[in-house]
Amino acid sequence: MSLFQVSIRGGSTSATTGGFLFPALRITVHPSYNPNASPGTSDFDAAIINVANGAFRGRANMAPIALGTSEVPVGGRCYVVGWGRTNINSPAPTSGLRYANMAVVSQRTCASMWAAYRYQPITSNMICAKYSNGVDVCKGDSGGAFVCGGRLSGIVSFTNPDCNSAWPAGFAKVIAPSIRSFIRTQTGI
């Protein structure tokens, strides 16, 4: 994707209207991320999109979020937000921002479920969560926020290709040392 095709919309719950649009100045992908790894892996699935310094300051309906600082316990309740599809058969992502309440599952549970699917190795750079009432992350949610206790704890990374909530979704874990170091190096925070 070209840098000229990327912009950030803030201050609106609509993906296409309202708020403010900020062009991306730079996109930096985690240096250890390999989208072509085999078997498929989403390890180190984090990127930083830079916009103009101070772009969000003083804007309506925008506020910073603190980064997570500790492990989220198994069973911990978190929220995921995004504009992704509502199911695999949806023709396109939704136009309105949506959210789902999810519960963190153990690394062991997540790894065993994904091993059975033979798709996604689970690493210490990931946190997994699932929702049991049919709402899950889906195509178009990647890069969205996984918020626990009012802090950014993860970044939407992967889900079952069918967007089936029986499978845990995976998130890049913000407190994983390599991801946290990457964020600090790129942003200074």
Secondary structure, 3 states (H helix, E strand, C coil): CCHHHCEEEECCCECCCCCEEEECCEEEECCCCCCCCCCCCCCCCCEEEECCCCCCCCCCCCCCCEECCCCCCCCCEEEEEECCCCCCCCCCCCCECEEEEEEEECHHHHHHHHHHHCCCCCCCCEEEEECCCCCCCCCCCCCCEEEECCEEEEEEEECCCCCCCCCCEEEEECCCHHHHHHHHHHHCC
